[in-house]
Amino acid sequence: MADLCTDLHAVNTSPEARGFDAGLLCSMVTFTAPGGRTIGLVYLYKRGTFYAFAPTGPDQRDNLTEISVRDHLAAELPMEPDLQKWLALWKAPGL
């Protein structure tokens, strides 16, 4: 998980170095759970924190799964404490 954090930070510094920092919001890595469910792990570059995004359908998400992912990864990654920053990324690539 530490490598994931380092890699995502490196990916985000490249556009920032080229002057695109104002438009840089986040990066997301998707994971597929057994049964085919897809969950996104979102990295908020400017805050240096992560949160889970678990869509269940058009404009619906599974908040309990998102909180569970947060709780499981809290010892490994800096998780975003402000739930208002946990934005829905509807129709994001990979989801």
Biopython code that builds the backbone (N, CA, C, O; Angstrom):
import numpy as np
from Bio.PDB.StructureBuilder import StructureBuilder

atoms = [
    (1, "MET", "N", (0.814, -1.200, 0.000)),
    (1, "MET", "CA", (0.000, 0.000, 0.000)),
    (1, "MET", "C", (0.863, 1.271, 0.000)),
    (1, "MET", "O", (0.497, 2.276, -0.610)),
    (2, "ALA", "N", (1.993, 1.217, 0.680)),
    (2, "ALA", "CA", (2.878, 2.386, 0.687)),
    (2, "ALA", "C", (3.355, 2.705, -0.718)),
    (2, "ALA", "O", (3.468, 3.873, -1.089)),
    (3, "ASP", "N", (3.639, 1.661, -1.511)),
    (3, "ASP", "CA", (4.062, 1.870, -2.902)),
    (3, "ASP", "C", (2.944, 2.519, -3.713)),
    (3, "ASP", "O", (3.211, 3.376, -4.555)),
    (4, "LEU", "N", (1.709, 2.125, -3.470)),
    (4, "LEU", "CA", (0.571, 2.717, -4.157)),
    (4, "LEU", "C", (0.505, 4.212, -3.893)),
    (4, "LEU", "O", (0.324, 5.005, -4.817)),
    (5, "CYS", "N", (0.649, 4.590, -2.647)),
    (5, "CYS", "CA", (0.611, 6.001, -2.264)),
    (5, "CYS", "C", (1.733, 6.768, -2.959)),
    (5, "CYS", "O", (1.504, 7.849, -3.501)),
    (6, "THR", "N", (2.923, 6.221, -2.944)),
    (6, "THR", "CA", (4.077, 6.870, -3.577)),
    (6, "THR", "C", (3.862, 6.998, -5.080)),
    (6, "THR", "O", (4.128, 8.052, -5.659)),
    (7, "ASP", "N", (3.387, 5.940, -5.709)),
    (7, "ASP", "CA", (3.168, 5.966, -7.155)),
    (7, "ASP", "C", (2.101, 6.980, -7.553)),
    (7, "ASP", "O", (2.286, 7.722, -8.517)),
    (8, "LEU", "N", (0.996, 7.022, -6.829)),
    (8, "LEU", "CA", (-0.060, 7.984, -7.160)),
    (8, "LEU", "C", (0.417, 9.415, -6.965)),
    (8, "LEU", "O", (0.076, 10.298, -7.752)),
    (9, "HIS", "N", (1.186, 9.641, -5.944)),
    (9, "HIS", "CA", (1.725, 10.986, -5.730)),
    (9, "HIS", "C", (2.635, 11.375, -6.901)),
    (9, "HIS", "O", (2.573, 12.503, -7.388)),
    (10, "ALA", "N", (3.474, 10.446, -7.347)),
    (10, "ALA", "CA", (4.375, 10.716, -8.469)),
    (10, "ALA", "C", (3.595, 10.992, -9.751)),
    (10, "ALA", "O", (3.957, 11.887, -10.515)),
    (11, "VAL", "N", (2.539, 10.238, -9.990)),
    (11, "VAL", "CA", (1.713, 10.443, -11.180)),
    (11, "VAL", "C", (1.098, 11.837, -11.162)),
    (11, "VAL", "O", (0.985, 12.474, -12.209)),
    (12, "ASN", "N", (0.706, 12.310, -10.010)),
    (12, "ASN", "CA", (0.068, 13.622, -9.910)),
    (12, "ASN", "C", (1.055, 14.775, -9.956)),
    (12, "ASN", "O", (0.671, 15.879, -10.343)),
    (13, "THR", "N", (2.289, 14.570, -9.584)),
    (13, "THR", "CA", (3.256, 15.677, -9.614)),
    (13, "THR", "C", (3.652, 16.055, -11.037)),
    (13, "THR", "O", (4.035, 17.199, -11.282)),
    (14, "SER", "N", (3.568, 15.128, -11.969)),
    (14, "SER", "CA", (3.947, 15.421, -13.348)),
    (14, "SER", "C", (3.052, 16.490, -13.983)),
    (14, "SER", "O", (3.583, 17.461, -14.523)),
    (15, "PRO", "N", (1.721, 16.359, -13.943)),
    (15, "PRO", "CA", (0.881, 17.436, -14.489)),
    (15, "PRO", "C", (1.054, 18.750, -13.714)),
    (15, "PRO", "O", (1.019, 19.834, -14.295)),
    (16, "GLU", "N", (1.239, 18.635, -12.409)),
    (16, "GLU", "CA", (1.425, 19.846, -11.610)),
    (16, "GLU", "C", (2.673, 20.596, -12.059)),
    (16, "GLU", "O", (2.661, 21.823, -12.152)),
    (17, "ALA", "N", (3.743, 19.869, -12.336)),
    (17, "ALA", "CA", (4.993, 20.495, -12.774)),
    (17, "ALA", "C", (4.843, 21.182, -14.132)),
    (17, "ALA", "O", (5.628, 22.064, -14.480)),
    (18, "ARG", "N", (3.834, 20.773, -14.890)),
    (18, "ARG", "CA", (3.597, 21.365, -16.203)),
    (18, "ARG", "C", (2.506, 22.442, -16.183)),
    (18, "ARG", "O", (2.034, 22.878, -17.233)),
    (19, "GLY", "N", (2.114, 22.861, -14.986)),
    (19, "GLY", "CA", (1.174, 23.965, -14.855)),
    (19, "GLY", "C", (-0.293, 23.588, -14.809)),
    (19, "GLY", "O", (-1.149, 24.466, -14.921)),
    (20, "PHE", "N", (-0.611, 22.318, -14.648)),
    (20, "PHE", "CA", (-2.005, 21.882, -14.630)),
    (20, "PHE", "C", (-2.538, 21.667, -13.218)),
    (20, "PHE", "O", (-3.566, 21.011, -13.049)),
    (21, "ASP", "N", (-1.880, 22.189, -12.222)),
    (21, "ASP", "CA", (-2.275, 21.924, -10.840)),
    (21, "ASP", "C", (-3.653, 22.477, -10.494)),
    (21, "ASP", "O", (-4.328, 21.914, -9.633)),
    (22, "ALA", "N", (-4.092, 23.549, -11.129)),
    (22, "ALA", "CA", (-5.402, 24.125, -10.810)),
    (22, "ALA", "C", (-6.532, 23.158, -11.174)),
    (22, "ALA", "O", (-7.581, 23.183, -10.530)),
    (23, "GLY", "N", (-6.346, 22.320, -12.175)),
    (23, "GLY", "CA", (-7.383, 21.402, -12.600)),
    (23, "GLY", "C", (-7.239, 19.999, -12.047)),
    (23, "GLY", "O", (-8.027, 19.109, -12.366)),
    (24, "LEU", "N", (-6.233, 19.810, -11.220)),
    (24, "LEU", "CA", (-5.964, 18.475, -10.690)),
    (24, "LEU", "C", (-6.787, 18.238, -9.427)),
    (24, "LEU", "O", (-6.584, 18.905, -8.412)),
    (25, "LEU", "N", (-7.706, 17.294, -9.494)),
    (25, "LEU", "CA", (-8.581, 17.016, -8.358)),
    (25, "LEU", "C", (-8.186, 15.732, -7.630)),
    (25, "LEU", "O", (-7.952, 15.739, -6.422)),
    (26, "CYS", "N", (-8.115, 14.626, -8.385)),
    (26, "CYS", "CA", (-7.849, 13.339, -7.746)),
    (26, "CYS", "C", (-7.395, 12.318, -8.774)),
    (26, "CYS", "O", (-7.441, 12.547, -9.983)),
    (27, "SER", "N", (-6.960, 11.200, -8.254)),
    (27, "SER", "CA", (-6.664, 10.017, -9.060)),
    (27, "SER", "C", (-7.429, 8.865, -8.429)),
    (27, "SER", "O", (-7.762, 8.891, -7.244)),
    (28, "MET", "N", (-7.704, 7.841, -9.255)),
    (28, "MET", "CA", (-8.433, 6.709, -8.711)),
    (28, "MET", "C", (-7.861, 5.410, -9.251)),
    (28, "MET", "O", (-7.530, 5.293, -10.431)),
    (29, "VAL", "N", (-7.755, 4.445, -8.361)),
    (29, "VAL", "CA", (-7.380, 3.081, -8.714)),
    (29, "VAL", "C", (-8.596, 2.220, -8.411)),
    (29, "VAL", "O", (-9.210, 2.348, -7.352)),
    (30, "THR", "N", (-8.940, 1.342, -9.347)),
    (30, "THR", "CA", (-10.103, 0.488, -9.117)),
    (30, "THR", "C", (-9.672, -0.930, -8.768)),
    (30, "THR", "O", (-8.644, -1.424, -9.230)),
    (31, "PHE", "N", (-10.481, -1.557, -7.948)),
    (31, "PHE", "CA", (-10.275, -2.937, -7.526)),
    (31, "PHE", "C", (-11.570, -3.695, -7.773)),
    (31, "PHE", "O", (-12.661, -3.156, -7.590)),
    (32, "THR", "N", (-11.443, -4.937, -8.185)),
    (32, "THR", "CA", (-12.608, -5.788, -8.392)),
    (32, "THR", "C", (-12.626, -6.850, -7.306)),
    (32, "THR", "O", (-11.690, -7.636, -7.163)),
    (33, "ALA", "N", (-13.703, -6.855, -6.550)),
    (33, "ALA", "CA", (-13.869, -7.821, -5.461)),
    (33, "ALA", "C", (-14.397, -9.136, -6.022)),
    (33, "ALA", "O", (-14.912, -9.177, -7.139)),
    (34, "PRO", "N", (-14.270, -10.207, -5.249)),
    (34, "PRO", "CA", (-14.894, -11.464, -5.672)),
    (34, "PRO", "C", (-16.375, -11.221, -5.948)),
    (34, "PRO", "O", (-17.050, -10.533, -5.183)),
    (35, "GLY", "N", (-16.862, -11.774, -7.017)),
    (35, "GLY", "CA", (-18.254, -11.545, -7.395)),
    (35, "GLY", "C", (-18.394, -10.435, -8.419)),
    (35, "GLY", "O", (-19.494, -10.183, -8.912)),
    (36, "GLY", "N", (-17.288, -9.764, -8.747)),
    (36, "GLY", "CA", (-17.304, -8.752, -9.791)),
    (36, "GLY", "C", (-17.581, -7.330, -9.359)),
    (36, "GLY", "O", (-17.604, -6.436, -10.205)),
    (37, "ARG", "N", (-17.790, -7.086, -8.095)),
    (37, "ARG", "CA", (-18.050, -5.723, -7.616)),
    (37, "ARG", "C", (-16.800, -4.873, -7.738)),
    (37, "ARG", "O", (-15.715, -5.306, -7.351)),
    (38, "THR", "N", (-16.940, -3.659, -8.276)),
    (38, "THR", "CA", (-15.814, -2.751, -8.454)),
    (38, "THR", "C", (-15.877, -1.634, -7.426)),
    (38, "THR", "O", (-16.929, -1.033, -7.205)),
    (39, "ILE", "N", (-14.740, -1.365, -6.804)),
    (39, "ILE", "CA", (-14.621, -0.301, -5.810)),
    (39, "ILE", "C", (-13.440, 0.571, -6.199)),
    (39, "ILE", "O", (-12.379, 0.066, -6.567)),
    (40, "GLY", "N", (-13.625, 1.875, -6.119)),
    (40, "GLY", "CA", (-12.545, 2.795, -6.417)),
    (40, "GLY", "C", (-11.867, 3.266, -5.140)),
    (40, "GLY", "O", (-12.526, 3.539, -4.136)),
    (41, "LEU", "N", (-10.550, 3.357, -5.190)),
    (41, "LEU", "CA", (-9.787, 3.970, -4.110)),
    (41, "LEU", "C", (-9.299, 5.299, -4.665)),
    (41, "LEU", "O", (-8.451, 5.339, -5.557)),
    (42, "VAL", "N", (-9.839, 6.381, -4.132)),
    (42, "VAL", "CA", (-9.602, 7.724, -4.653)),
    (42, "VAL", "C", (-8.505, 8.400, -3.840)),
    (42, "VAL", "O", (-8.517, 8.375, -2.610)),
    (43, "TYR", "N", (-7.557, 9.003, -4.551)),
    (43, "TYR", "CA", (-6.458, 9.729, -3.918)),
    (43, "TYR", "C", (-6.654, 11.217, -4.155)),
    (43, "TYR", "O", (-6.634, 11.679, -5.296)),
    (44, "LEU", "N", (-6.841, 11.962, -3.082)),
    (44, "LEU", "CA", (-6.957, 13.418, -3.163)),
    (44, "LEU", "C", (-5.547, 13.999, -3.078)),
    (44, "LEU", "O", (-4.987, 14.150, -1.993)),
    (45, "TYR", "N", (-4.992, 14.317, -4.233)),
    (45, "TYR", "CA", (-3.602, 14.712, -4.343)),
    (45, "TYR", "C", (-3.244, 15.903, -3.443)),
    (45, "TYR", "O", (-2.250, 15.858, -2.719)),
    (46, "LYS", "N", (-4.039, 16.941, -3.489)),
    (46, "LYS", "CA", (-3.706, 18.158, -2.729)),
    (46, "LYS", "C", (-3.816, 17.957, -1.226)),
    (46, "LYS", "O", (-3.211, 18.705, -0.458)),
    (47, "ARG", "N", (-4.579, 16.961, -0.796)),
    (47, "ARG", "CA", (-4.724, 16.681, 0.627)),
    (47, "ARG", "C", (-3.850, 15.514, 1.071)),
    (47, "ARG", "O", (-3.580, 15.341, 2.260)),
    (48, "GLY", "N", (-3.405, 14.705, 0.087)),
    (48, "GLY", "CA", (-2.565, 13.554, 0.410)),
    (48, "GLY", "C", (-3.306, 12.449, 1.142)),
    (48, "GLY", "O", (-2.717, 11.707, 1.928)),
    (49, "THR", "N", (-4.607, 12.346, 0.876)),
    (49, "THR", "CA", (-5.443, 11.361, 1.558)),
    (49, "THR", "C", (-6.230, 10.519, 0.555)),
    (49, "THR", "O", (-6.342, 10.862, -0.622)),
    (50, "PHE", "N", (-6.771, 9.406, 1.055)),
    (50, "PHE", "CA", (-7.543, 8.470, 0.251)),
    (50, "PHE", "C", (-8.950, 8.327, 0.812)),
    (50, "PHE", "O", (-9.197, 8.597, 1.987)),
    (51, "TYR", "N", (-9.872, 7.896, -0.053)),
    (51, "TYR", "CA", (-11.188, 7.442, 0.386)),
    (51, "TYR", "C", (-11.710, 6.422, -0.622)),
    (51, "TYR", "O", (-11.248, 6.372, -1.762)),
    (52, "ALA", "N", (-12.660, 5.624, -0.200)),
    (52, "ALA", "CA", (-13.246, 4.611, -1.070)),
    (52, "ALA", "C", (-14.512, 5.153, -1.718)),
    (52, "ALA", "O", (-15.243, 5.952, -1.132)),
    (53, "PHE", "N", (-14.748, 4.698, -2.939)),
    (53, "PHE", "CA", (-15.992, 5.015, -3.641)),
    (53, "PHE", "C", (-16.551, 3.699, -4.168)),
    (53, "PHE", "O", (-15.925, 3.032, -4.992)),
    (54, "ALA", "N", (-17.735, 3.333, -3.682)),
    (54, "ALA", "CA", (-18.350, 2.050, -4.023)),
    (54, "ALA", "C", (-19.711, 2.274, -4.680)),
    (54, "ALA", "O", (-20.739, 2.257, -4.003)),
    (55, "PRO", "N", (-19.718, 2.481, -5.989)),
    (55, "PRO", "CA", (-21.002, 2.671, -6.662)),
    (55, "PRO", "C", (-21.790, 1.361, -6.721)),
    (55, "PRO", "O", (-21.215, 0.280, -6.851)),
    (56, "THR", "N", (-23.102, 1.476, -6.624)),
    (56, "THR", "CA", (-23.972, 0.302, -6.710)),
    (56, "THR", "C", (-24.935, 0.406, -7.889)),
    (56, "THR", "O", (-25.678, -0.534, -8.171)),
    (57, "GLY", "N", (-24.924, 1.515, -8.557)),
    (57, "GLY", "CA", (-25.803, 1.744, -9.699)),
    (57, "GLY", "C", (-25.739, 3.205, -10.076)),
    (57, "GLY", "O", (-24.958, 3.965, -9.503)),
    (58, "PRO", "N", (-26.552, 3.604, -11.033)),
    (58, "PRO", "CA", (-26.546, 5.011, -11.428)),
    (58, "PRO", "C", (-26.903, 5.913, -10.240)),
    (58, "PRO", "O", (-27.987, 5.810, -9.666)),
    (59, "ASP", "N", (-25.997, 6.768, -9.900)),
    (59, "ASP", "CA", (-26.198, 7.742, -8.818)),
    (59, "ASP", "C", (-26.510, 7.108, -7.464)),
    (59, "ASP", "O", (-27.186, 7.723, -6.640)),
    (60, "GLN", "N", (-26.028, 5.890, -7.224)),
    (60, "GLN", "CA", (-26.191, 5.232, -5.926)),
    (60, "GLN", "C", (-24.842, 4.686, -5.494)),
    (60, "GLN", "O", (-24.054, 4.210, -6.311)),
    (61, "ARG", "N", (-24.593, 4.763, -4.201)),
    (61, "ARG", "CA", (-23.331, 4.247, -3.675)),
    (61, "ARG", "C", (-23.565, 3.526, -2.362)),
    (61, "ARG", "O", (-24.571, 3.743, -1.687)),
    (62, "ASP", "N", (-22.630, 2.671, -2.014)),
    (62, "ASP", "CA", (-22.717, 1.862, -0.802)),
    (62, "ASP", "C", (-21.826, 2.483, 0.268)),
    (62, "ASP", "O", (-20.631, 2.194, 0.343)),
    (63, "ASN", "N", (-22.415, 3.328, 1.083)),
    (63, "ASN", "CA", (-21.657, 4.033, 2.124)),
    (63, "ASN", "C", (-21.061, 3.092, 3.165)),
    (63, "ASN", "O", (-19.966, 3.343, 3.667)),
    (64, "LEU", "N", (-21.763, 2.016, 3.494)),
    (64, "LEU", "CA", (-21.234, 1.078, 4.487)),
    (64, "LEU", "C", (-19.963, 0.400, 3.983)),
    (64, "LEU", "O", (-19.017, 0.210, 4.747)),
    (65, "THR", "N", (-19.935, 0.040, 2.717)),
    (65, "THR", "CA", (-18.717, -0.541, 2.147)),
    (65, "THR", "C", (-17.596, 0.488, 2.138)),
    (65, "THR", "O", (-16.451, 0.152, 2.440)),
    (66, "GLU", "N", (-17.901, 1.714, 1.803)),
    (66, "GLU", "CA", (-16.875, 2.776, 1.787)),
    (66, "GLU", "C", (-16.262, 2.963, 3.178)),
    (66, "GLU", "O", (-15.045, 3.095, 3.313)),
    (67, "ILE", "N", (-17.097, 2.971, 4.192)),
    (67, "ILE", "CA", (-16.601, 3.106, 5.573)),
    (67, "ILE", "C", (-15.789, 1.877, 5.972)),
    (67, "ILE", "O", (-14.763, 1.996, 6.642)),
    (68, "SER", "N", (-16.248, 0.699, 5.561)),
    (68, "SER", "CA", (-15.520, -0.529, 5.864)),
    (68, "SER", "C", (-14.129, -0.524, 5.224)),
    (68, "SER", "O", (-13.150, -0.914, 5.860)),
    (69, "VAL", "N", (-14.043, -0.086, 3.974)),
    (69, "VAL", "CA", (-12.740, 0.014, 3.303)),
    (69, "VAL", "C", (-11.852, 1.001, 4.050)),
    (69, "VAL", "O", (-10.669, 0.739, 4.266)),
    (70, "ARG", "N", (-12.421, 2.124, 4.441)),
    (70, "ARG", "CA", (-11.652, 3.103, 5.218)),
    (70, "ARG", "C", (-11.082, 2.472, 6.482)),
    (70, "ARG", "O", (-9.901, 2.631, 6.788)),
    (71, "ASP", "N", (-11.924, 1.761, 7.204)),
    (71, "ASP", "CA", (-11.496, 1.149, 8.459)),
    (71, "ASP", "C", (-10.415, 0.089, 8.245)),
    (71, "ASP", "O", (-9.496, -0.033, 9.056)),
    (72, "HIS", "N", (-10.520, -0.672, 7.167)),
    (72, "HIS", "CA", (-9.531, -1.711, 6.884)),
    (72, "HIS", "C", (-8.186, -1.138, 6.433)),
    (72, "HIS", "O", (-7.139, -1.722, 6.709)),
    (73, "LEU", "N", (-8.214, -0.003, 5.745)),
    (73, "LEU", "CA", (-6.971, 0.565, 5.207)),
    (73, "LEU", "C", (-6.347, 1.654, 6.075)),
    (73, "LEU", "O", (-5.252, 2.128, 5.774)),
    (74, "ALA", "N", (-7.019, 2.051, 7.132)),
    (74, "ALA", "CA", (-6.559, 3.175, 7.953)),
    (74, "ALA", "C", (-5.151, 2.992, 8.503)),
    (74, "ALA", "O", (-4.429, 3.973, 8.681)),
    (75, "ALA", "N", (-4.750, 1.766, 8.774)),
    (75, "ALA", "CA", (-3.403, 1.524, 9.296)),
    (75, "ALA", "C", (-2.355, 1.556, 8.189)),
    (75, "ALA", "O", (-1.161, 1.663, 8.467)),
    (76, "GLU", "N", (-2.793, 1.463, 6.938)),
    (76, "GLU", "CA", (-1.867, 1.383, 5.804)),
    (76, "GLU", "C", (-1.725, 2.693, 5.027)),
    (76, "GLU", "O", (-0.646, 3.018, 4.532)),
    (77, "LEU", "N", (-2.827, 3.438, 4.925)),
    (77, "LEU", "CA", (-2.854, 4.645, 4.100)),
    (77, "LEU", "C", (-3.469, 5.806, 4.867)),
    (77, "LEU", "O", (-4.279, 5.592, 5.769)),
    (78, "PRO", "N", (-3.092, 7.035, 4.518)),
    (78, "PRO", "CA", (-3.738, 8.192, 5.143)),
    (78, "PRO", "C", (-5.151, 8.363, 4.567)),
    (78, "PRO", "O", (-5.311, 8.783, 3.421)),
    (79, "MET", "N", (-6.152, 8.043, 5.350)),
    (79, "MET", "CA", (-7.533, 8.117, 4.888)),
    (79, "MET", "C", (-8.107, 9.508, 5.160)),
    (79, "MET", "O", (-7.792, 10.135, 6.172)),
    (80, "GLU", "N", (-8.944, 9.974, 4.252)),
    (80, "GLU", "CA", (-9.554, 11.300, 4.362)),
    (80, "GLU", "C", (-10.550, 11.311, 5.521)),
    (80, "GLU", "O", (-11.529, 10.565, 5.492)),
    (81, "PRO", "N", (-10.319, 12.148, 6.544)),
    (81, "PRO", "CA", (-11.217, 12.160, 7.699)),
    (81, "PRO", "C", (-12.529, 12.919, 7.456)),
    (81, "PRO", "O", (-13.527, 12.653, 8.125)),
    (82, "ASP", "N", (-12.533, 13.851, 6.513)),
    (82, "ASP", "CA", (-13.700, 14.686, 6.257)),
    (82, "ASP", "C", (-14.596, 14.007, 5.220)),
    (82, "ASP", "O", (-14.288, 14.027, 4.029)),
    (83, "LEU", "N", (-15.694, 13.413, 5.661)),
    (83, "LEU", "CA", (-16.585, 12.685, 4.759)),
    (83, "LEU", "C", (-17.177, 13.577, 3.668)),
    (83, "LEU", "O", (-17.594, 13.074, 2.625)),
    (84, "GLN", "N", (-17.221, 14.878, 3.889)),
    (84, "GLN", "CA", (-17.731, 15.786, 2.863)),
    (84, "GLN", "C", (-16.789, 15.872, 1.665)),
    (84, "GLN", "O", (-17.189, 16.330, 0.595)),
    (85, "LYS", "N", (-15.554, 15.441, 1.835)),
    (85, "LYS", "CA", (-14.580, 15.422, 0.737)),
    (85, "LYS", "C", (-14.677, 14.139, -0.082)),
    (85, "LYS", "O", (-14.016, 14.015, -1.113)),
    (86, "TRP", "N", (-15.490, 13.185, 0.361)),
    (86, "TRP", "CA", (-15.641, 11.901, -0.335)),
    (86, "TRP", "C", (-16.615, 12.092, -1.504)),
    (86, "TRP", "O", (-17.788, 11.733, -1.403)),
    (87, "LEU", "N", (-16.138, 12.640, -2.578)),
    (87, "LEU", "CA", (-16.980, 12.958, -3.721)),
    (87, "LEU", "C", (-17.319, 11.703, -4.524)),
    (87, "LEU", "O", (-16.508, 10.784, -4.634)),
    (88, "ALA", "N", (-18.518, 11.679, -5.078)),
    (88, "ALA", "CA", (-18.928, 10.593, -5.961)),
    (88, "ALA", "C", (-18.309, 10.839, -7.337)),
    (88, "ALA", "O", (-18.384, 11.945, -7.871)),
    (89, "LEU", "N", (-17.709, 9.815, -7.896)),
    (89, "LEU", "CA", (-17.080, 9.923, -9.216)),
    (89, "LEU", "C", (-17.874, 9.104, -10.229)),
    (89, "LEU", "O", (-17.378, 8.131, -10.797)),
    (90, "TRP", "N", (-19.119, 9.524, -10.438)),
    (90, "TRP", "CA", (-20.004, 8.803, -11.341)),
    (90, "TRP", "C", (-19.385, 8.717, -12.724)),
    (90, "TRP", "O", (-18.811, 9.688, -13.217)),
    (91, "LYS", "N", (-19.501, 7.563, -13.341)),
    (91, "LYS", "CA", (-19.042, 7.294, -14.711)),
    (91, "LYS", "C", (-17.531, 7.454, -14.873)),
    (91, "LYS", "O", (-17.051, 7.707, -15.978)),
    (92, "ALA", "N", (-16.783, 7.310, -13.787)),
    (92, "ALA", "CA", (-15.322, 7.383, -13.876)),
    (92, "ALA", "C", (-14.802, 6.159, -14.618)),
    (92, "ALA", "O", (-15.359, 5.070, -14.476)),
    (93, "PRO", "N", (-13.738, 6.321, -15.410)),
    (93, "PRO", "CA", (-13.164, 5.161, -16.098)),
    (93, "PRO", "C", (-12.803, 4.066, -15.105)),
    (93, "PRO", "O", (-12.267, 4.346, -14.032)),
    (94, "GLY", "N", (-13.089, 2.845, -15.453)),
    (94, "GLY", "CA", (-12.780, 1.710, -14.595)),
    (94, "GLY", "C", (-13.907, 1.296, -13.677)),
    (94, "GLY", "O", (-13.887, 0.201, -13.115)),
    (95, "LEU", "N", (-14.897, 2.172, -13.521)),
    (95, "LEU", "CA", (-16.048, 1.834, -12.674)),
    (95, "LEU", "C", (-17.205, 1.498, -13.577)),
    (95, "LEU", "O", (-18.292, 1.179, -13.095)),
]
sb = StructureBuilder()
sb.init_structure("model")
sb.init_model(0)
sb.init_chain("A")
sb.init_seg("    ")
for serial, (resi, resn, name, xyz) in enumerate(atoms, 1):
    if name == "N":
        sb.init_residue(resn, " ", resi, " ")
    sb.init_atom(name, np.array(xyz, "f"), 0.0, 1.0, " ", f" {name:<3s}", serial, name[0])
structure = sb.get_structure()
